Amino acid sequence: MVRIVFISIFILNLFCGYSQNVTSTGITKEKYEYFLDFFTSRNPQTHKKALKYIDTNWSEDFEILAIESLYFLKSPSASSKLLNILQKKTKKNYRYDFNAWFTYLWNKKQTYHSSYYTFKAILHKAIDPRFDKYFLDREQQSTIRLDEVRWGGVLQDGIPPLRNPKMISPAKASYLNDKDIVFGISINGDTRAYPKRILAWHEMFTDQVGNIPVAGVYCTLCGTVILYKTEKDGVKYQMGTSGFLYRSNKLMYDKKTQSLWNTLWGKPVIGPLVGKNIELDYLSVVTTTWGEWKERHPETTVLSLKTGHQRDYDEGVAYQEYFATDELMFMIPKKDTRLKNKQEILAIRLPSETDQNIAISSKFLKKNNIYKGTINNLNFTVFTDKSGAHRVYFTKNLEFKSYDKGALATTENGDIWKLHENHLENSTTKEKLDRLPTHNAFWFGYQAAFPGVQLIK
């Protein structure tokens, strides 16, 4: 998610009269309202009174209010004075380095008051009127720290998801080169490719694939494409891009309840759906090259350039600077330096069966194109093909001695097995073994979402 819009909320009409209404009624102002004074009034005297109150009545729950106010504040005078108070009270001299301020905050116990939900709702409603629903009156409907939820710089669906996008045959996809990266999926014989060069501009697609309603969610910041079934227990969820991040990972929302969902967990984390034991099922996504994918699947379809949007869909254009370095755009509470931030891993987990969670370095797997492991006492084998794509199958007690880095693998007893997108098949007996749903991710984002993950490198 990229900050493609930045709206000054200093003089928005949405706030006009807000402070005056509060004070004229004689009602005692809430603490957070003194911070909103910087946005609701241009009067220097109002700002002066707010600063005096904040300085005199300072408490730890003011920290996040001050940091988020400074993030949006456009008044140089009020901003510098508020910053001085924040630095004096915290004894931290981070100036306007907001990643440093947030990292400081996240590495100590939560200090904000429940009224922070109201403050955050009002503050961000000035950016997008739909944002307040994410937070207002939801202090009892949250499983994550609210101060870790950061605006990513866009409106709701400001990075427009592709809804039922047009697919074309490989013969018509002349815009693609064989080395271009695609995300491949196959459901009930419906096989499709979603080029990275297009999906990076949209970060989500929703569609019916193989008669299954799905959402493919691409968090560009953490390098993750996850394919979710959007129907669970008879309920169909219409997902979109919220505009917010949690630990540098995009948060989805559902249209009906405006609950926020963690992309990597597939669960609602703020809103009325919290606590209802909802967790979306996910399917495998293969990160590979267009040449390798169409060779395996000549019947595949692929995204058309006719998306209904005007973008530069050339290979490598979107997020070029971000992908070129190991630096983060939005910080996480703690970095795990066992791998570089954006080093790619293969994520293996069975959330409906076990909390066990495994991340395997893609670099390791490229050197070991057959890798056998165990999760929840079930044996699996990872096969890594010549494009670097990983496919994982439940393989019981089979031991594979060779793999052609394509579609065929041979066991120690000489049996040949063929790799399909949804199963592994014995070429002689036709026995089939199920595939284990997996996806790739950048190490930093995955570890931040699952701090206890087991790393194999």
C-alpha positions as CSV (number, residue, x, y, z in Angstrom):
1,M,0.0,0.0,0.0
2,V,1.4,3.4,-1.0
3,R,0.6,6.8,0.2
4,I,-0.9,8.0,-3.1
5,V,-3.1,10.7,-1.4
6,F,-2.3,12.8,1.6
7,I,-5.2,15.0,2.6
8,S,-4.7,17.9,5.0
9,I,-7.4,17.7,7.6
10,F,-6.5,21.0,9.3
11,I,-9.4,23.0,7.9
12,L,-11.9,20.4,6.8
13,N,-15.6,21.6,7.0
14,L,-16.4,18.2,8.5
15,F,-15.1,19.5,11.9
16,C,-16.6,23.0,11.7
17,G,-18.4,23.9,14.9
18,Y,-17.3,20.7,16.7
19,S,-15.3,22.3,19.5
20,Q,-17.7,25.3,19.9
21,N,-20.7,22.9,20.4
22,V,-18.9,21.1,23.1
23,T,-17.8,24.1,25.1
24,S,-21.0,26.1,24.6
25,T,-23.1,23.4,26.3
26,G,-20.9,23.5,29.4
27,I,-20.0,19.8,29.0
28,T,-16.5,19.0,30.2
29,K,-14.4,18.2,27.3
30,E,-12.9,14.7,26.9
31,K,-9.1,14.6,26.9
32,Y,-8.8,13.6,23.3
33,E,-10.9,16.7,22.2
34,Y,-8.0,19.0,23.1
35,F,-5.9,17.2,20.5
36,L,-8.8,17.6,18.0
37,D,-8.8,21.3,18.7
38,F,-5.8,21.6,16.4
39,F,-7.9,20.4,13.5
40,T,-11.3,22.0,14.4
41,S,-10.1,25.6,14.9
42,R,-7.7,28.0,13.3
43,N,-7.7,30.2,16.4
44,P,-4.2,30.4,17.9
45,Q,-5.8,31.0,21.3
46,T,-7.7,27.7,21.1
47,H,-4.4,26.0,20.2
48,K,-2.7,27.7,23.1
49,K,-5.3,26.5,25.6
50,A,-5.1,23.0,24.1
51,L,-1.3,22.9,24.4
52,K,-1.5,24.2,28.0
53,Y,-4.0,21.6,29.0
54,I,-2.0,18.8,27.3
55,D,1.3,19.9,29.0
56,T,-0.3,20.4,32.5
57,N,-2.4,17.2,32.4
58,W,0.0,14.9,30.6
59,S,-0.4,11.1,31.0
60,E,0.9,8.2,29.1
61,D,-2.4,7.7,27.2
62,F,-1.6,11.1,25.5
63,E,1.4,9.6,23.6
64,I,-0.6,8.1,20.8
65,L,-2.9,11.0,20.6
66,A,0.1,13.4,20.2
67,I,1.9,11.1,17.7
68,E,-1.1,10.7,15.4
69,S,-2.0,14.4,15.7
70,L,1.5,15.3,14.7
71,Y,1.3,12.9,11.7
72,F,-1.5,15.0,10.2
73,L,-1.0,18.4,11.7
74,K,-0.3,21.2,9.1
75,S,0.1,24.1,11.5
76,P,3.9,24.6,11.9
77,S,3.5,26.6,15.1
78,A,1.1,24.1,16.8
79,S,3.1,21.2,15.5
80,S,6.4,22.3,16.9
81,K,5.0,23.1,20.3
82,L,3.1,19.8,20.5
83,L,6.3,18.0,19.5
84,N,8.3,19.8,22.2
85,I,5.8,18.6,24.8
86,L,5.9,15.0,23.5
87,Q,9.6,14.9,23.5
88,K,9.9,16.5,27.0
89,K,7.4,14.1,28.5
90,T,8.8,11.0,26.9
91,K,12.4,12.0,27.0
92,K,12.7,10.9,23.4
93,N,14.1,13.1,20.6
94,Y,12.7,11.5,17.5
95,R,11.5,14.8,15.9
96,Y,9.3,13.9,13.0
97,D,10.5,10.3,12.5
98,F,7.1,8.7,12.9
99,N,8.5,5.2,12.4
100,A,10.7,5.7,15.4
101,W,7.8,7.1,17.5
102,F,5.6,4.1,16.7
103,T,8.3,1.6,17.3
104,Y,8.9,3.2,20.7
105,L,5.2,3.0,21.5
106,W,4.7,-0.6,20.4
107,N,7.6,-2.0,22.4
108,K,6.0,-1.2,25.7
109,K,2.7,-2.1,27.2
110,Q,-0.5,-0.6,25.7
111,T,-1.2,2.8,27.3
112,Y,-4.1,4.3,25.4
113,H,-7.6,4.8,26.9
114,S,-10.8,3.4,25.3
115,S,-11.6,6.9,24.1
116,Y,-8.8,6.5,21.6
117,Y,-11.2,4.6,19.4
118,T,-13.4,7.7,19.2
119,F,-10.4,10.0,18.6
120,K,-9.1,7.7,15.8
121,A,-12.6,7.5,14.3
122,I,-13.1,11.3,14.2
123,L,-9.5,12.0,13.0
124,H,-9.7,9.6,10.1
125,K,-13.3,10.4,9.2
126,A,-11.9,13.7,7.9
127,I,-9.9,11.7,5.3
128,D,-12.7,9.3,4.3
129,P,-16.2,9.5,5.9
130,R,-16.3,5.7,5.8
131,F,-13.2,5.4,8.1
132,D,-15.1,6.2,11.3
133,K,-17.1,3.0,11.1
134,Y,-13.9,1.0,11.5
135,F,-13.2,2.4,15.0
136,L,-16.2,4.1,16.5
137,D,-17.8,2.3,19.5
138,R,-15.6,-0.8,18.8
139,E,-13.4,-0.7,21.8
140,Q,-15.0,-4.0,23.0
141,Q,-14.7,-5.6,19.5
142,S,-11.0,-5.7,19.0
143,T,-8.3,-8.4,19.2
144,I,-5.3,-6.3,18.2
145,R,-3.7,-3.1,19.5
146,L,-5.4,-0.1,18.0
147,D,-2.2,2.0,18.1
148,E,-0.6,-0.6,15.7
149,V,-3.3,0.2,13.1
150,R,-1.9,2.8,10.8
151,W,-3.4,4.6,7.8
152,G,-1.6,3.5,4.6
153,G,-2.2,6.6,2.7
154,V,-5.3,5.7,0.6
155,L,-9.1,5.9,0.9
156,Q,-11.3,2.9,1.3
157,D,-10.6,0.9,-2.0
158,G,-8.4,3.8,-3.0
159,I,-6.2,1.1,-4.5
160,P,-9.1,-0.3,-6.6
161,P,-9.7,-4.1,-6.3
162,L,-10.4,-5.9,-9.6
163,R,-13.9,-7.2,-9.4
164,N,-14.6,-10.1,-11.8
165,P,-11.7,-9.0,-14.1
166,K,-11.5,-9.9,-17.7
167,M,-9.4,-13.0,-18.5
168,I,-7.9,-13.8,-21.9
169,S,-6.1,-16.7,-23.5
170,P,-2.3,-17.0,-23.5
171,A,-2.3,-16.3,-27.3
172,K,-3.9,-12.9,-26.7
173,A,-1.5,-12.0,-23.8
174,S,1.1,-10.5,-26.1
175,Y,1.9,-7.9,-23.4
176,L,3.6,-10.6,-21.2
177,N,7.2,-11.9,-21.5
178,D,8.1,-15.4,-20.4
179,K,10.1,-14.1,-17.4
180,D,7.4,-11.9,-16.0
181,I,6.2,-12.9,-12.6
182,V,2.7,-14.3,-12.3
183,F,0.6,-15.7,-9.4
184,G,-1.0,-19.0,-10.5
185,I,-4.1,-20.6,-9.2
186,S,-6.3,-23.6,-10.2
187,I,-9.7,-24.4,-8.7
188,N,-11.9,-27.3,-10.0
189,G,-10.1,-27.2,-13.3
190,D,-10.3,-23.4,-13.7
191,T,-6.7,-22.4,-14.1
192,R,-5.6,-18.7,-14.1
193,A,-2.6,-16.4,-14.0
194,Y,-2.5,-13.0,-12.4
195,P,0.6,-11.0,-13.4
196,K,2.4,-9.2,-10.6
197,R,2.8,-6.2,-12.9
198,I,-1.0,-5.8,-12.9
199,L,-2.0,-7.0,-9.4
200,A,0.6,-4.8,-7.7
201,W,-1.6,-1.8,-8.8
202,H,-4.8,-3.3,-7.4
203,E,-3.7,-5.5,-4.4
204,M,-6.9,-7.6,-4.6
205,F,-9.2,-9.4,-7.0
206,T,-12.6,-10.9,-6.3
207,D,-14.2,-13.4,-8.6
208,Q,-15.8,-16.8,-9.0
209,V,-13.1,-19.3,-9.9
210,G,-14.1,-22.9,-10.5
211,N,-17.6,-21.9,-9.1
212,I,-16.0,-20.9,-5.8
213,P,-16.2,-17.2,-4.7
214,V,-12.7,-16.1,-3.9
215,A,-10.6,-13.1,-3.1
216,G,-7.0,-12.9,-4.0
217,V,-5.3,-10.5,-1.6
218,Y,-1.9,-9.1,-2.5
219,C,-0.1,-7.2,0.3
220,T,2.7,-5.6,-1.8
221,L,4.5,-4.3,1.3
222,C,4.9,-7.8,2.8
223,G,5.1,-9.7,-0.5
224,T,2.1,-11.9,0.2
225,V,-0.6,-13.1,-2.2
226,I,-3.2,-15.2,-0.4
227,L,-6.3,-16.8,-2.1
228,Y,-9.2,-16.9,0.3
229,K,-12.6,-18.6,-0.1
230,T,-15.0,-15.7,0.7
231,E,-17.9,-18.0,1.7
232,K,-17.8,-19.4,5.2
233,D,-20.5,-21.3,6.9
234,G,-23.1,-20.2,4.3
235,V,-22.1,-16.5,4.6
236,K,-20.6,-14.7,1.6
237,Y,-18.2,-11.9,2.5
238,Q,-17.6,-9.0,0.1
239,M,-14.0,-8.0,0.8
240,G,-12.2,-4.7,0.0
241,T,-9.1,-2.8,0.8
242,S,-9.6,-0.8,4.1
243,G,-6.8,1.7,3.6
244,F,-5.2,0.7,6.9
245,L,-2.2,-1.5,7.9
246,Y,-1.4,-3.7,10.8
247,R,2.3,-4.5,11.2
248,S,2.9,-3.3,7.7
249,N,0.3,-5.8,6.4
250,K,-2.9,-4.6,4.7
251,L,-6.2,-4.9,6.5
252,M,-9.2,-6.0,4.5
253,Y,-12.8,-5.0,5.3
254,D,-16.1,-6.6,4.6
255,K,-18.8,-4.4,3.1
256,K,-21.7,-5.4,5.3
257,T,-20.2,-4.8,8.8
258,Q,-17.1,-2.7,7.9
259,S,-15.1,-5.0,10.2
260,L,-11.4,-5.0,9.7
261,W,-9.7,-8.3,8.8
262,N,-6.1,-9.4,9.2
263,T,-4.9,-10.4,5.7
264,L,-2.5,-13.1,6.9
265,W,-4.8,-14.5,9.5
266,G,-8.0,-14.5,7.4
267,K,-9.8,-13.3,10.6
268,P,-11.8,-10.2,11.6
269,V,-9.8,-8.3,14.2
270,I,-11.8,-5.1,14.8
271,G,-15.6,-4.8,14.5
272,P,-18.8,-6.8,15.1
273,L,-17.5,-10.0,13.5
274,V,-14.8,-10.3,16.2
275,G,-15.4,-13.2,18.5
276,K,-17.6,-15.2,16.1
277,N,-15.0,-17.8,15.3
278,I,-14.7,-16.7,11.7
279,E,-11.6,-17.7,9.8
280,L,-11.6,-17.9,6.0
281,D,-10.2,-21.0,4.3
282,Y,-7.3,-20.4,1.9
283,L,-6.0,-22.1,-1.2
284,S,-2.6,-22.4,-2.8
285,V,-1.0,-19.7,-4.8
286,V,2.1,-20.4,-7.0
287,T,4.5,-17.6,-7.6
288,T,6.2,-18.4,-10.8
289,T,7.1,-17.1,-14.3
290,W,4.6,-16.7,-17.1
291,G,6.7,-19.0,-19.3
292,E,6.7,-21.8,-16.8
293,W,3.0,-21.4,-15.9
294,K,1.7,-21.5,-19.5
295,E,4.1,-24.4,-20.3
296,R,2.5,-26.4,-17.5
297,H,-1.0,-25.1,-18.2
298,P,-1.6,-24.3,-21.9
299,E,-5.3,-24.1,-21.0
300,T,-4.8,-21.3,-18.5
301,T,-6.4,-17.9,-18.8
302,V,-4.6,-14.7,-17.7
303,L,-5.6,-11.2,-16.7
304,S,-6.3,-8.8,-19.6
305,L,-4.7,-5.3,-19.6
306,K,-8.3,-4.0,-20.0
307,T,-8.9,-3.6,-16.3
308,G,-11.0,-0.5,-16.5
309,H,-8.2,1.5,-14.9
310,Q,-5.4,3.6,-16.4
311,R,-2.1,2.4,-14.9
312,D,1.5,1.8,-16.2
313,Y,1.3,-2.0,-16.2
314,D,4.9,-2.5,-17.4
315,E,6.9,-5.2,-15.5
316,G,8.6,-3.9,-12.4
317,V,7.0,-0.4,-12.5
318,A,4.8,-0.6,-9.4
319,Y,6.7,-0.4,-6.1
320,Q,10.0,-0.4,-8.0
321,E,11.8,1.6,-5.3
322,Y,10.3,-0.4,-2.5
323,F,11.3,-3.7,-3.9
324,A,14.8,-2.5,-4.8
325,T,15.9,-2.2,-1.2
326,D,15.5,-4.0,2.1
327,E,14.1,-0.9,3.8
328,L,10.5,-0.8,5.1
329,M,7.9,1.8,4.4
330,F,6.0,1.1,7.6
331,M,7.7,-0.3,10.6
332,I,6.9,-3.3,12.7
333,P,7.4,-3.6,16.5
334,K,10.5,-5.8,16.3
335,K,12.6,-7.0,13.5
336,D,13.9,-10.6,13.4
337,T,17.3,-10.5,11.8
338,R,17.6,-14.2,11.1
339,L,16.7,-13.3,7.5
340,K,16.7,-10.0,5.7
341,N,13.4,-8.1,5.9
342,K,12.3,-8.8,2.4
343,Q,13.8,-12.3,2.0
344,E,11.1,-14.6,0.6
345,I,9.8,-17.5,2.7
346,L,7.2,-20.2,2.0
347,A,4.5,-20.2,4.7
348,I,3.2,-23.6,5.8
349,R,0.4,-23.8,8.3
350,L,-2.9,-25.6,9.0
351,P,-4.8,-23.1,11.1
352,S,-7.9,-25.2,11.5
353,E,-5.9,-28.1,13.0
354,T,-2.8,-26.7,14.8
355,D,-1.0,-23.6,15.9
356,Q,2.2,-24.9,14.4
357,N,3.6,-22.6,11.8
358,I,6.6,-23.1,9.6
359,A,8.4,-20.6,7.4
360,I,11.0,-22.0,5.0
361,S,13.5,-19.7,3.2
362,S,12.9,-19.8,-0.5
363,K,16.7,-19.5,-1.0
364,F,17.1,-22.7,1.0
365,L,14.4,-24.5,-1.0
366,K,16.0,-23.5,-4.3
367,K,19.1,-25.3,-3.1
368,N,17.1,-28.2,-1.8
369,N,14.4,-28.8,-4.5
370,I,13.0,-31.7,-2.6
371,Y,12.4,-31.0,1.1
372,K,10.6,-33.2,3.5
373,G,9.0,-31.9,6.7
374,T,6.3,-32.5,9.2
375,I,3.4,-30.4,10.5
376,N,0.8,-31.6,13.0
377,N,2.4,-35.1,12.7
378,L,1.7,-35.1,9.0
379,N,4.6,-35.6,6.5
380,F,4.8,-33.2,3.6
381,T,7.2,-32.7,0.8
382,V,8.1,-29.4,-0.9
383,F,9.0,-29.5,-4.6
384,T,10.7,-26.4,-6.0
385,D,10.7,-26.1,-9.8
386,K,13.2,-24.4,-12.2
387,S,11.3,-21.1,-11.8
388,G,11.7,-21.2,-8.0
389,A,8.0,-22.0,-7.5
390,H,7.1,-24.2,-4.6
391,R,4.4,-26.8,-4.4
392,V,3.7,-28.8,-1.2
393,Y,1.9,-32.1,-0.8
394,F,1.0,-34.5,2.0
395,T,3.3,-37.4,1.1
396,K,2.7,-39.9,4.0
397,N,5.9,-42.0,4.3
398,L,7.1,-41.6,0.7
399,E,10.8,-40.7,0.2
400,F,11.6,-39.0,-3.1
401,K,15.1,-39.3,-4.5
402,S,14.8,-37.1,-7.6
403,Y,12.7,-34.3,-9.1
404,D,13.1,-33.0,-12.7
405,K,12.2,-29.4,-11.5
406,G,9.1,-29.7,-13.7
407,A,6.2,-32.0,-13.2
408,L,7.7,-35.4,-12.4
409,A,9.2,-36.7,-9.1
410,T,10.6,-40.2,-8.4
411,T,10.5,-42.1,-5.2
412,E,13.3,-44.4,-3.8
413,N,11.5,-47.5,-5.1
414,G,11.2,-46.1,-8.6
415,D,7.6,-44.9,-8.6
416,I,7.0,-41.8,-10.7
417,W,4.6,-39.2,-9.4
418,K,3.2,-36.3,-11.4
419,L,2.7,-32.8,-9.8
420,H,-0.7,-31.3,-10.4
421,E,-1.9,-28.0,-8.9
422,N,-4.3,-29.7,-6.5
423,H,-2.8,-33.1,-6.0
424,L,0.2,-35.4,-6.5
425,E,-0.6,-38.5,-8.6
426,N,1.2,-41.9,-9.0
427,S,1.6,-42.4,-12.7
428,T,1.0,-46.2,-12.4
429,T,-1.5,-46.7,-9.7
430,K,-3.2,-43.3,-10.1
431,E,-3.1,-42.9,-6.3
432,K,-3.6,-39.2,-5.4
433,L,-2.2,-37.3,-2.5
434,D,-3.6,-33.9,-1.5
435,R,-1.8,-30.6,-1.9
436,L,-1.1,-28.5,1.2
437,P,-2.3,-24.9,0.7
438,T,0.7,-22.5,0.9
439,H,1.8,-19.0,-0.2
440,N,5.0,-16.9,-0.2
441,A,5.7,-13.9,1.9
442,F,8.5,-11.5,2.9
443,W,10.1,-12.7,6.1
444,F,9.6,-9.4,8.1
445,G,5.8,-9.2,7.6
446,Y,5.2,-12.9,8.2
447,Q,7.2,-13.0,11.4
448,A,5.5,-9.9,12.6
449,A,2.1,-11.6,12.1
450,F,3.3,-14.9,13.6
451,P,6.1,-14.1,16.1
452,G,6.4,-17.8,17.2
453,V,6.9,-19.1,13.6
454,Q,9.5,-21.9,13.1
455,L,12.1,-20.8,10.6
456,I,14.0,-23.2,8.4
457,K,16.8,-21.7,6.4
